[in-house]
Amino acid sequence: MIEEIYKAFEKNRLISTDSRAITKGSVFFAIKGDNFDGNQFVDAAFEAGCSAAVVSDKKYCDRENVFVVKDTLETLQQLANYHRRKLNIPILAITGTNGKTTTKELVSAVLAKKFRISYTSGNKNNHIGVPLTLLSMNRTVDMGVVEMGANHPGEIAALCKIAEPNYGIITNVGKAHLEGFGSIEGVMKTKGELYDYLDAHDGTVFINDDNELLKKVLSGHDKLKVVRYGKGKNCFCRGVYSEYAYQTTVNWETDSASGFSKSNLIGAYNFENILAAVTVGTYFDIHPTAIDGAISDYYPKNNRSQMTKTSRNTLILDLYNANPTSMKAAIDSYNSINDEYKSLILGDMLELGKESETEHRAVLEYVRESGYTNAYFIGKNFSKFAEEYPYTFFETVEDLNKYFVMHPEKSKMFLVKGSRGIHLEKVIDYL
C-alpha cells in the first residue's frame, strides 16, 4: 500500500497531520495518540481541502481517496523512508544533549554555500518531525540535514532506520531527560545509536575530539570513518576559541585551509557548534571565505544564545531548553563576562526524575561558588531551597513579573535560562 499512498503524495508532495492546519491538496495522516485521535477529524480534513487521507479507522474503508492502515504513524514513517530511498541523496544526521539545533542551523548555512540543502525546520526532530522533514525534501535537493531528538532509549535507532543517514554528528552527551534515560550511561547509549547505525552502514562521523564522553561512545565502532575536530594537532579541523564584544569567534585551520569565523552567538559553549559546522564545510570542500561568511551571517532565533538589549537592561537569552549540563556551561560562559552589574534569572530544569533535587541544589551551589549575590530562581524545584540560599525565589514567572513591576531592575546584565515549560520568555517585557 505504501506505493499507492506515495502516488497520492506525489501529486502535490504535501503532508498534513493536523486537521486544523490543512494545506490544500495534501495527504492527511490521522495520527492517533494517547490524548487525541486524528480519525475523528477526517471529514474536517477533506472539507479543508486535503486530497487523500491515511486512517486507521475501518469505517472509512469504502471511502474514496482514503487509505486504511493498521498504524498511521508507522505508515507515515514508512512513507518517509520510501521517499528517502527514492531521493537517494546524502543525509547528515545531528543529535546530542545540547547544541544540536544550533549546530544543525550552522551546518546547513555552511553547506548551502555549495549545495542545495533541505534541513529540519524548527524542532521537528522526533518520531513525527523526522518523517515530515524527509517528506519535505524534493528532487532538487543535493543533501539533507536531519536533526534527531530523543528522551528514551531506542529512539535514535528508530529515527536512523527512517532517515538512513550517511553522515552523523553527536554534539555532546550530558544530563538531560534523565527521567526517560535513567542515567548518563543511558544518554550515552541512546545517542550512540547514531554511531551504531553508521558503523553498520559504512557511514562517516564528525566527532569533537576534545570530548572524552564522545570518545567513549565511539569506542568499538571499528568500521566508522571518523573526521575529528577540536583543539588537538591530530584533528582534521583545529580551532581556537576567542571572544569579540561578547560574541563567539573561532580561528580554525586544516592542513590545506584556514579561516576566522566570527559569529552572532553568545557563549563559549558555541565554540564546539561553530567548529563542527566549519569541519563539515571543509570536509565537503567549501571555500574558507564562504564558510566564514555563512557563520557570520547566521543570527540565532527562538531566544537561543542571543543578546538582547531592552530600554533598561542587557539580556543574554538561552531559553530553548535547560538541563544540568547546559546550565553549567551557560553559567561558566557568563562568568567570563566582565561586567560589574551581572545577575541571573534561572528556571527549573524539567524531566530529571529522581535526580531533580540533587541537580537543582548543585546549580544553586555553583551559582553561590561563582560569587553571585543577586539572582532569581523560578519554579517549584528551585523554590524548595528558598530557605537555604540568599537569593530570590518564585514558583512561577508570573510571580517574578509582579515583583519586577514593584522592584524594577535597571542598568544590569542578566543571564536568562530555563526549560521551555517555565516560559521565562515572559519576563523579557519586564526587564
Secondary structure, DSSP 8 states (H G I E B T S, - for coil): -HHHHHHHHHHH--EE--GGG--TT-EEE--B-SS-BGGGGHHHHHHHT-SEEEE--GGGTTSTTEEE-S-HHHHHHHHHHHHHHHH---EEEEE-SSSHHHHHHHHHHHHTTTS-EEE--TT--STTHHHHHHHT--TT-SEEEEE---SSTTHHHHHHHHH--SEEEE----S--HHHH-SHHHHHHHHTHHHHHHHHTT-EEEEETT-HHHHHHHTT-TT-EEEEEESSTTSSEEEEEEEETTEEEEEEE-SS-EEEEEEEEESTTHHHHHHHHHHHHHHTT--HHHHHHHHHH----TTSSEEEE-SS-EEEEE-S---HHHHHHHHHHHHTS--SSEEEEEE---S-GGGHHHHHHHHHHHHHHTT-S-EEEESHHHHTTTTTSSSEEESSHHHHHHHHHHS---S-EEEEE--GGG-GGGGGGG-
